[in-house]
């Protein structure tokens, strides 16, 4: 079975995790501030814009 075919182990694991989440929902908790996320994104954009491609 190819990796992209439906029914592979990752698909089944995702389905199990989704079923668990739906059965026992929990709130998403941000672990970084908006400024930390935006700073990291800005650094990434600088890095890829200087890549020479």
C-alpha positions as a Markdown table, in Angstrom:
| # | Residue | x | y | z |
|---|---|---|---|---|
| 1 | Unk | 0.0 | 0.0 | 0.0 |
| 2 | Unk | 1.4 | 3.4 | -0.9 |
| 3 | Unk | 1.7 | 6.1 | 1.7 |
| 4 | Unk | -0.9 | 8.3 | 0.0 |
| 5 | Unk | -3.5 | 5.6 | -0.3 |
| 6 | Unk | -6.5 | 5.9 | 2.0 |
| 7 | Unk | -6.5 | 3.5 | 4.9 |
| 8 | Unk | -2.8 | 3.7 | 5.8 |
| 9 | Unk | -1.7 | 3.7 | 9.5 |
| 10 | Unk | -1.5 | 7.5 | 9.7 |
| 11 | Unk | -5.1 | 7.8 | 8.4 |
| 12 | Unk | -6.3 | 5.3 | 11.0 |
| 13 | Unk | -4.4 | 7.0 | 13.8 |
| 14 | Unk | -5.8 | 10.4 | 12.8 |
| 15 | Unk | -9.3 | 8.9 | 12.8 |
| 16 | Unk | -8.8 | 7.5 | 16.3 |
| 17 | Unk | -7.3 | 10.8 | 17.6 |
| 18 | Unk | -10.3 | 12.7 | 16.0 |
| 19 | Unk | -12.8 | 10.4 | 17.6 |
| 20 | Unk | -11.1 | 10.8 | 21.0 |
| 21 | Unk | -11.1 | 14.6 | 20.6 |
| 22 | Unk | -14.8 | 14.6 | 19.7 |
| 23 | Unk | -15.6 | 12.3 | 22.7 |
| 24 | Unk | -13.4 | 14.3 | 25.2 |
| 25 | Unk | -13.0 | 17.8 | 23.8 |
| 26 | Unk | -10.4 | 20.1 | 25.4 |
| 27 | Unk | -9.7 | 23.8 | 24.8 |
| 28 | Unk | -6.7 | 24.7 | 22.7 |
| 29 | Unk | -4.1 | 26.5 | 24.8 |
| 30 | Unk | -1.7 | 28.9 | 23.1 |
| 31 | Unk | 1.9 | 28.4 | 24.5 |
| 32 | Unk | 3.4 | 31.5 | 22.9 |
| 33 | Unk | 2.3 | 35.1 | 22.7 |
| 34 | Unk | 1.2 | 36.6 | 19.5 |
| 35 | Unk | 4.4 | 38.7 | 19.4 |
| 36 | Unk | 6.5 | 35.5 | 19.7 |
| 37 | Unk | 4.6 | 33.9 | 16.8 |
| 38 | Unk | 4.9 | 37.0 | 14.6 |
| 39 | Unk | 8.6 | 37.4 | 15.4 |
| 40 | Unk | 9.3 | 33.8 | 14.4 |
| 41 | Unk | 7.3 | 34.2 | 11.2 |
| 42 | Unk | 9.1 | 37.5 | 10.3 |
| 43 | Unk | 12.5 | 35.7 | 10.8 |
| 44 | Unk | 11.3 | 32.9 | 8.6 |
| 45 | Unk | 10.3 | 35.3 | 5.8 |
| 46 | Unk | 13.7 | 37.1 | 6.0 |
| 47 | Unk | 15.5 | 33.8 | 5.8 |
| 48 | Unk | 13.6 | 32.5 | 2.7 |
| 49 | Unk | 13.7 | 35.9 | 1.0 |
| 50 | Unk | 17.5 | 35.9 | 1.3 |
| 51 | Unk | 17.8 | 32.3 | 0.0 |
| 52 | Unk | 18.8 | 33.3 | -3.5 |
| 53 | Unk | 16.0 | 31.4 | -5.3 |
